[in-house]
Amino acid sequence: MARRCCVTIGVRPTSFQNLPSLQRLGCKAPQQQHEFSLGIRRCSKTKKLGETNMNYFAYGTLLAEDVMRKVAAGARNVGYMRLDNYALGFGECSQPGVAGCTLIPQEGAVTYGIQYELSDESMAVLDKAAHVDEEQWVHFPVTLTDENGQKVQSSTYIIPGEHKNWAPTDKYVEPILLGLTHCAFPEEYKHGLRSMIAHAQT
């Protein structure tokens, strides 16, 4: 089973019959398949106002909050946070034509992202888009650092298995680059990620 450890989500057109908004999340349909990236890992559950909510760490295409809310209207940004010892990468999933963002273990690397609070219903929508049932992406628990230096538990998605590089399309990286213009990340990180994306596309 050749799968990659990345934070992107690949989906087939049939998966979007009831999810038309997801087709605008930087997706492409090569050979009747779509590219779709997120940054997800199953998050810890907390109780709020009588409902079950989950934390989700977005580090890829869902850095654009408007894009996230097209998928999960009730998503709430609870902070910009850092994940240590992982680098953002682009990889292929086990299913041909499915590819996207992922996290690659790398000592000393950092990945910044948005900690979202999501309802179980919204998380289920993301799971469907990520083909979690087919293990194209899987839940991955992470420990983040917030702006006050406190450790925070969360979850995201990664592509399981051996990493295989993928050259992302302009359409795919568009929401990532858009998100970088609004997110309160260190300028050095923003510059480095833009350079990495440009290099990955060559």
ChimeraX commands (.cxc) that place a marker at each C-alpha (Angstrom):
marker #1 position 0.00,0.00,0.00 radius 0.5
marker #1 position 1.90,3.04,-1.24 radius 0.5
marker #1 position 0.50,6.05,0.57 radius 0.5
marker #1 position 1.92,9.37,1.58 radius 0.5
marker #1 position 1.98,11.36,4.75 radius 0.5
marker #1 position 0.44,14.63,3.66 radius 0.5
marker #1 position -2.33,17.01,4.44 radius 0.5
marker #1 position -4.23,17.10,1.24 radius 0.5
marker #1 position -7.50,15.54,0.33 radius 0.5
marker #1 position -8.40,13.87,-2.94 radius 0.5
marker #1 position -11.95,13.16,-3.96 radius 0.5
marker #1 position -13.92,11.77,-6.89 radius 0.5
marker #1 position -16.73,13.78,-8.55 radius 0.5
marker #1 position -19.32,11.33,-7.21 radius 0.5
marker #1 position -18.30,12.29,-3.69 radius 0.5
marker #1 position -19.50,15.83,-4.37 radius 0.5
marker #1 position -23.01,15.12,-5.56 radius 0.5
marker #1 position -24.34,16.59,-2.33 radius 0.5
marker #1 position -21.34,18.81,-1.61 radius 0.5
marker #1 position -21.18,21.30,-4.51 radius 0.5
marker #1 position -19.30,23.89,-2.49 radius 0.5
marker #1 position -16.27,21.61,-2.12 radius 0.5
marker #1 position -15.62,21.81,-5.86 radius 0.5
marker #1 position -14.41,25.35,-5.31 radius 0.5
marker #1 position -11.72,24.34,-2.83 radius 0.5
marker #1 position -8.88,24.33,-5.33 radius 0.5
marker #1 position -10.05,21.09,-6.89 radius 0.5
marker #1 position -9.19,19.77,-10.31 radius 0.5
marker #1 position -10.63,16.86,-12.25 radius 0.5
marker #1 position -7.86,15.00,-14.06 radius 0.5
marker #1 position -9.28,11.80,-15.50 radius 0.5
marker #1 position -12.53,12.34,-13.60 radius 0.5
marker #1 position -10.87,12.79,-10.25 radius 0.5
marker #1 position -10.45,15.85,-8.06 radius 0.5
marker #1 position -7.67,17.27,-5.97 radius 0.5
marker #1 position -8.68,18.68,-2.63 radius 0.5
marker #1 position -6.47,19.65,0.26 radius 0.5
marker #1 position -7.07,20.23,3.90 radius 0.5
marker #1 position -5.03,20.06,7.01 radius 0.5
marker #1 position -6.90,17.73,9.27 radius 0.5
marker #1 position -6.40,15.39,12.11 radius 0.5
marker #1 position -9.06,14.04,14.44 radius 0.5
marker #1 position -9.27,16.56,17.22 radius 0.5
marker #1 position -10.08,16.37,20.86 radius 0.5
marker #1 position -13.74,16.79,21.70 radius 0.5
marker #1 position -15.04,19.48,23.99 radius 0.5
marker #1 position -18.50,20.35,25.21 radius 0.5
marker #1 position -19.90,23.76,24.39 radius 0.5
marker #1 position -23.47,24.98,24.71 radius 0.5
marker #1 position -24.71,21.42,24.91 radius 0.5
marker #1 position -23.10,20.40,21.62 radius 0.5
marker #1 position -20.08,18.28,20.82 radius 0.5
marker #1 position -17.31,20.24,19.10 radius 0.5
marker #1 position -13.95,19.21,17.73 radius 0.5
marker #1 position -10.62,20.94,17.19 radius 0.5
marker #1 position -9.14,20.76,13.72 radius 0.5
marker #1 position -5.73,22.05,12.60 radius 0.5
marker #1 position -5.77,23.43,9.05 radius 0.5
marker #1 position -2.40,24.04,7.41 radius 0.5
marker #1 position -3.20,23.83,3.67 radius 0.5
marker #1 position -6.09,24.96,1.50 radius 0.5
marker #1 position -8.31,25.69,4.49 radius 0.5
marker #1 position -6.03,28.51,5.61 radius 0.5
marker #1 position -8.49,30.58,3.57 radius 0.5
marker #1 position -11.32,30.98,6.08 radius 0.5
marker #1 position -13.90,31.81,3.41 radius 0.5
marker #1 position -13.09,28.48,1.78 radius 0.5
marker #1 position -13.48,26.64,5.08 radius 0.5
marker #1 position -16.87,28.23,5.72 radius 0.5
marker #1 position -18.13,27.10,2.32 radius 0.5
marker #1 position -17.62,23.59,3.66 radius 0.5
marker #1 position -18.43,24.20,7.33 radius 0.5
marker #1 position -20.41,27.39,7.83 radius 0.5
marker #1 position -20.09,27.21,11.61 radius 0.5
marker #1 position -16.31,26.77,11.69 radius 0.5
marker #1 position -14.70,29.08,14.24 radius 0.5
marker #1 position -11.07,30.23,14.16 radius 0.5
marker #1 position -9.86,29.87,17.75 radius 0.5
marker #1 position -6.26,30.81,17.07 radius 0.5
marker #1 position -3.17,30.71,14.86 radius 0.5
marker #1 position -0.92,27.94,16.11 radius 0.5
marker #1 position 2.37,26.17,15.40 radius 0.5
marker #1 position 3.17,22.51,14.88 radius 0.5
marker #1 position 6.81,21.62,15.55 radius 0.5
marker #1 position 8.94,19.00,13.78 radius 0.5
marker #1 position 6.65,18.66,10.75 radius 0.5
marker #1 position 6.91,20.31,7.34 radius 0.5
marker #1 position 4.08,20.91,4.89 radius 0.5
marker #1 position 4.46,18.86,1.73 radius 0.5
marker #1 position 2.54,17.83,-1.37 radius 0.5
marker #1 position 2.05,14.14,-2.03 radius 0.5
marker #1 position 0.08,11.51,-3.91 radius 0.5
marker #1 position -2.50,9.28,-2.29 radius 0.5
marker #1 position -2.80,5.55,-2.97 radius 0.5
marker #1 position -5.66,6.13,-5.41 radius 0.5
marker #1 position -4.42,7.29,-8.84 radius 0.5
marker #1 position -5.20,10.93,-9.55 radius 0.5
marker #1 position -5.75,11.86,-5.90 radius 0.5
marker #1 position -3.17,14.14,-4.30 radius 0.5
marker #1 position -2.74,17.13,-2.04 radius 0.5
marker #1 position -1.17,18.56,1.12 radius 0.5
marker #1 position 0.41,16.47,3.83 radius 0.5
marker #1 position 2.68,16.72,6.84 radius 0.5
marker #1 position 6.18,15.28,6.62 radius 0.5
marker #1 position 8.13,14.52,9.83 radius 0.5
marker #1 position 11.24,16.72,9.87 radius 0.5
marker #1 position 13.30,17.57,12.95 radius 0.5
marker #1 position 13.42,21.31,13.55 radius 0.5
marker #1 position 10.75,22.15,10.97 radius 0.5
marker #1 position 7.62,24.14,11.82 radius 0.5
marker #1 position 4.20,24.34,10.21 radius 0.5
marker #1 position 1.79,27.14,11.09 radius 0.5
marker #1 position -1.96,26.83,10.73 radius 0.5
marker #1 position -5.40,27.71,12.02 radius 0.5
marker #1 position -7.01,25.89,14.93 radius 0.5
marker #1 position -10.70,25.60,14.03 radius 0.5
marker #1 position -13.55,24.50,16.24 radius 0.5
marker #1 position -15.97,22.33,14.28 radius 0.5
marker #1 position -19.19,20.49,14.99 radius 0.5
marker #1 position -19.29,16.72,14.57 radius 0.5
marker #1 position -21.46,17.27,11.50 radius 0.5
marker #1 position -18.88,19.55,9.88 radius 0.5
marker #1 position -16.09,17.12,10.72 radius 0.5
marker #1 position -18.07,14.35,9.02 radius 0.5
marker #1 position -18.30,16.48,5.87 radius 0.5
marker #1 position -14.53,16.92,5.86 radius 0.5
marker #1 position -14.04,13.20,6.46 radius 0.5
marker #1 position -16.14,12.43,3.40 radius 0.5
marker #1 position -14.18,14.87,1.26 radius 0.5
marker #1 position -10.92,13.34,2.51 radius 0.5
marker #1 position -12.09,9.79,1.74 radius 0.5
marker #1 position -11.20,8.80,5.27 radius 0.5
marker #1 position -13.23,5.61,4.84 radius 0.5
marker #1 position -10.84,4.63,2.02 radius 0.5
marker #1 position -7.77,5.84,3.95 radius 0.5
marker #1 position -6.71,8.30,1.27 radius 0.5
marker #1 position -6.26,10.63,4.24 radius 0.5
marker #1 position -6.36,9.62,7.88 radius 0.5
marker #1 position -6.88,11.40,11.18 radius 0.5
marker #1 position -3.64,12.40,12.85 radius 0.5
marker #1 position -3.52,13.82,16.41 radius 0.5
marker #1 position -1.13,16.71,16.96 radius 0.5
marker #1 position 0.13,18.85,19.83 radius 0.5
marker #1 position 0.24,22.52,18.88 radius 0.5
marker #1 position 1.75,25.61,20.47 radius 0.5
marker #1 position -0.45,28.70,20.73 radius 0.5
marker #1 position 0.63,32.35,20.71 radius 0.5
marker #1 position 1.14,32.24,24.49 radius 0.5
marker #1 position 3.43,29.23,24.33 radius 0.5
marker #1 position 0.78,26.88,25.73 radius 0.5
marker #1 position 0.40,23.34,24.39 radius 0.5
marker #1 position -2.93,22.59,22.73 radius 0.5
marker #1 position -4.27,19.25,21.51 radius 0.5
marker #1 position -5.80,19.01,18.06 radius 0.5
marker #1 position -6.20,16.78,15.03 radius 0.5
marker #1 position -5.56,17.04,11.30 radius 0.5
marker #1 position -5.37,14.89,8.16 radius 0.5
marker #1 position -2.31,13.28,6.66 radius 0.5
marker #1 position -1.74,10.93,3.73 radius 0.5
marker #1 position -0.67,7.60,5.23 radius 0.5
marker #1 position 2.28,5.54,4.08 radius 0.5
marker #1 position 5.41,6.30,2.09 radius 0.5
marker #1 position 5.61,9.87,0.81 radius 0.5
marker #1 position 5.61,10.41,-2.95 radius 0.5
marker #1 position 6.10,13.98,-4.14 radius 0.5
marker #1 position 3.39,15.65,-6.19 radius 0.5
marker #1 position 3.64,18.90,-8.16 radius 0.5
marker #1 position 0.58,20.97,-7.15 radius 0.5
marker #1 position -1.36,22.93,-9.74 radius 0.5
marker #1 position -1.93,26.69,-9.63 radius 0.5
marker #1 position -5.60,26.06,-8.88 radius 0.5
marker #1 position -4.74,23.83,-5.96 radius 0.5
marker #1 position -2.35,26.23,-4.24 radius 0.5
marker #1 position -4.53,29.31,-4.84 radius 0.5
marker #1 position -6.41,29.06,-1.49 radius 0.5
marker #1 position -3.16,28.37,0.37 radius 0.5
marker #1 position -1.56,31.53,-1.01 radius 0.5
marker #1 position -4.76,33.47,-0.30 radius 0.5
marker #1 position -4.76,32.25,3.28 radius 0.5
marker #1 position -1.17,33.37,3.78 radius 0.5
marker #1 position -2.18,36.96,3.00 radius 0.5
marker #1 position -4.61,36.98,5.95 radius 0.5
marker #1 position -3.10,34.64,8.54 radius 0.5
marker #1 position -1.04,36.12,11.38 radius 0.5
marker #1 position 1.98,33.90,10.76 radius 0.5
marker #1 position 5.61,35.05,10.96 radius 0.5
marker #1 position 6.64,36.75,7.72 radius 0.5
marker #1 position 9.65,34.45,7.48 radius 0.5
marker #1 position 7.32,31.43,7.44 radius 0.5
marker #1 position 5.06,32.99,4.80 radius 0.5
marker #1 position 8.04,33.77,2.57 radius 0.5
marker #1 position 9.46,30.28,3.03 radius 0.5
marker #1 position 6.16,28.57,2.24 radius 0.5
marker #1 position 5.64,30.63,-0.91 radius 0.5
marker #1 position 9.14,29.67,-2.04 radius 0.5
marker #1 position 8.51,26.00,-1.24 radius 0.5
marker #1 position 5.28,26.02,-3.24 radius 0.5
marker #1 position 7.00,27.60,-6.24 radius 0.5
marker #1 position 9.76,25.00,-6.06 radius 0.5
marker #1 position 7.27,22.13,-5.71 radius 0.5
marker #1 position 5.50,23.22,-8.89 radius 0.5
marker #1 position 8.64,23.05,-11.03 radius 0.5
marker link #1:1,2 radius 0.2
marker link #1:2,3 radius 0.2
marker link #1:3,4 radius 0.2
marker link #1:4,5 radius 0.2
marker link #1:5,6 radius 0.2
marker link #1:6,7 radius 0.2
marker link #1:7,8 radius 0.2
marker link #1:8,9 radius 0.2
marker link #1:9,10 radius 0.2
marker link #1:10,11 radius 0.2
marker link #1:11,12 radius 0.2
marker link #1:12,13 radius 0.2
marker link #1:13,14 radius 0.2
marker link #1:14,15 radius 0.2
marker link #1:15,16 radius 0.2
marker link #1:16,17 radius 0.2
marker link #1:17,18 radius 0.2
marker link #1:18,19 radius 0.2
marker link #1:19,20 radius 0.2
marker link #1:20,21 radius 0.2
marker link #1:21,22 radius 0.2
marker link #1:22,23 radius 0.2
marker link #1:23,24 radius 0.2
marker link #1:24,25 radius 0.2
marker link #1:25,26 radius 0.2
marker link #1:26,27 radius 0.2
marker link #1:27,28 radius 0.2
marker link #1:28,29 radius 0.2
marker link #1:29,30 radius 0.2
marker link #1:30,31 radius 0.2
marker link #1:31,32 radius 0.2
marker link #1:32,33 radius 0.2
marker link #1:33,34 radius 0.2
marker link #1:34,35 radius 0.2
marker link #1:35,36 radius 0.2
marker link #1:36,37 radius 0.2
marker link #1:37,38 radius 0.2
marker link #1:38,39 radius 0.2
marker link #1:39,40 radius 0.2
marker link #1:40,41 radius 0.2
marker link #1:41,42 radius 0.2
marker link #1:42,43 radius 0.2
marker link #1:43,44 radius 0.2
marker link #1:44,45 radius 0.2
marker link #1:45,46 radius 0.2
marker link #1:46,47 radius 0.2
marker link #1:47,48 radius 0.2
marker link #1:48,49 radius 0.2
marker link #1:49,50 radius 0.2
marker link #1:50,51 radius 0.2
marker link #1:51,52 radius 0.2
marker link #1:52,53 radius 0.2
marker link #1:53,54 radius 0.2
marker link #1:54,55 radius 0.2
marker link #1:55,56 radius 0.2
marker link #1:56,57 radius 0.2
marker link #1:57,58 radius 0.2
marker link #1:58,59 radius 0.2
marker link #1:59,60 radius 0.2
marker link #1:60,61 radius 0.2
marker link #1:61,62 radius 0.2
marker link #1:62,63 radius 0.2
marker link #1:63,64 radius 0.2
marker link #1:64,65 radius 0.2
marker link #1:65,66 radius 0.2
marker link #1:66,67 radius 0.2
marker link #1:67,68 radius 0.2
marker link #1:68,69 radius 0.2
marker link #1:69,70 radius 0.2
marker link #1:70,71 radius 0.2
marker link #1:71,72 radius 0.2
marker link #1:72,73 radius 0.2
marker link #1:73,74 radius 0.2
marker link #1:74,75 radius 0.2
marker link #1:75,76 radius 0.2
marker link #1:76,77 radius 0.2
marker link #1:77,78 radius 0.2
marker link #1:78,79 radius 0.2
marker link #1:79,80 radius 0.2
marker link #1:80,81 radius 0.2
marker link #1:81,82 radius 0.2
marker link #1:82,83 radius 0.2
marker link #1:83,84 radius 0.2
marker link #1:84,85 radius 0.2
marker link #1:85,86 radius 0.2
marker link #1:86,87 radius 0.2
marker link #1:87,88 radius 0.2
marker link #1:88,89 radius 0.2
marker link #1:89,90 radius 0.2
marker link #1:90,91 radius 0.2
marker link #1:91,92 radius 0.2
marker link #1:92,93 radius 0.2
marker link #1:93,94 radius 0.2
marker link #1:94,95 radius 0.2
marker link #1:95,96 radius 0.2
marker link #1:96,97 radius 0.2
marker link #1:97,98 radius 0.2
marker link #1:98,99 radius 0.2
marker link #1:99,100 radius 0.2
marker link #1:100,101 radius 0.2
marker link #1:101,102 radius 0.2
marker link #1:102,103 radius 0.2
marker link #1:103,104 radius 0.2
marker link #1:104,105 radius 0.2
marker link #1:105,106 radius 0.2
marker link #1:106,107 radius 0.2
marker link #1:107,108 radius 0.2
marker link #1:108,109 radius 0.2
marker link #1:109,110 radius 0.2
marker link #1:110,111 radius 0.2
marker link #1:111,112 radius 0.2
marker link #1:112,113 radius 0.2
marker link #1:113,114 radius 0.2
marker link #1:114,115 radius 0.2
marker link #1:115,116 radius 0.2
marker link #1:116,117 radius 0.2
marker link #1:117,118 radius 0.2
marker link #1:118,119 radius 0.2
marker link #1:119,120 radius 0.2
marker link #1:120,121 radius 0.2
marker link #1:121,122 radius 0.2
marker link #1:122,123 radius 0.2
marker link #1:123,124 radius 0.2
marker link #1:124,125 radius 0.2
marker link #1:125,126 radius 0.2
marker link #1:126,127 radius 0.2
marker link #1:127,128 radius 0.2
marker link #1:128,129 radius 0.2
marker link #1:129,130 radius 0.2
marker link #1:130,131 radius 0.2
marker link #1:131,132 radius 0.2
marker link #1:132,133 radius 0.2
marker link #1:133,134 radius 0.2
marker link #1:134,135 radius 0.2
marker link #1:135,136 radius 0.2
marker link #1:136,137 radius 0.2
marker link #1:137,138 radius 0.2
marker link #1:138,139 radius 0.2
marker link #1:139,140 radius 0.2
marker link #1:140,141 radius 0.2
marker link #1:141,142 radius 0.2
marker link #1:142,143 radius 0.2
marker link #1:143,144 radius 0.2
marker link #1:144,145 radius 0.2
marker link #1:145,146 radius 0.2
marker link #1:146,147 radius 0.2
marker link #1:147,148 radius 0.2
marker link #1:148,149 radius 0.2
marker link #1:149,150 radius 0.2
marker link #1:150,151 radius 0.2
marker link #1:151,152 radius 0.2
marker link #1:152,153 radius 0.2
marker link #1:153,154 radius 0.2
marker link #1:154,155 radius 0.2
marker link #1:155,156 radius 0.2
marker link #1:156,157 radius 0.2
marker link #1:157,158 radius 0.2
marker link #1:158,159 radius 0.2
marker link #1:159,160 radius 0.2
marker link #1:160,161 radius 0.2
marker link #1:161,162 radius 0.2
marker link #1:162,163 radius 0.2
marker link #1:163,164 radius 0.2
marker link #1:164,165 radius 0.2
marker link #1:165,166 radius 0.2
marker link #1:166,167 radius 0.2
marker link #1:167,168 radius 0.2
marker link #1:168,169 radius 0.2
marker link #1:169,170 radius 0.2
marker link #1:170,171 radius 0.2
marker link #1:171,172 radius 0.2
marker link #1:172,173 radius 0.2
marker link #1:173,174 radius 0.2
marker link #1:174,175 radius 0.2
marker link #1:175,176 radius 0.2
marker link #1:176,177 radius 0.2
marker link #1:177,178 radius 0.2
marker link #1:178,179 radius 0.2
marker link #1:179,180 radius 0.2
marker link #1:180,181 radius 0.2
marker link #1:181,182 radius 0.2
marker link #1:182,183 radius 0.2
marker link #1:183,184 radius 0.2
marker link #1:184,185 radius 0.2
marker link #1:185,186 radius 0.2
marker link #1:186,187 radius 0.2
marker link #1:187,188 radius 0.2
marker link #1:188,189 radius 0.2
marker link #1:189,190 radius 0.2
marker link #1:190,191 radius 0.2
marker link #1:191,192 radius 0.2
marker link #1:192,193 radius 0.2
marker link #1:193,194 radius 0.2
marker link #1:194,195 radius 0.2
marker link #1:195,196 radius 0.2
marker link #1:196,197 radius 0.2
marker link #1:197,198 radius 0.2
marker link #1:198,199 radius 0.2
marker link #1:199,200 radius 0.2
marker link #1:200,201 radius 0.2
marker link #1:201,202 radius 0.2
view
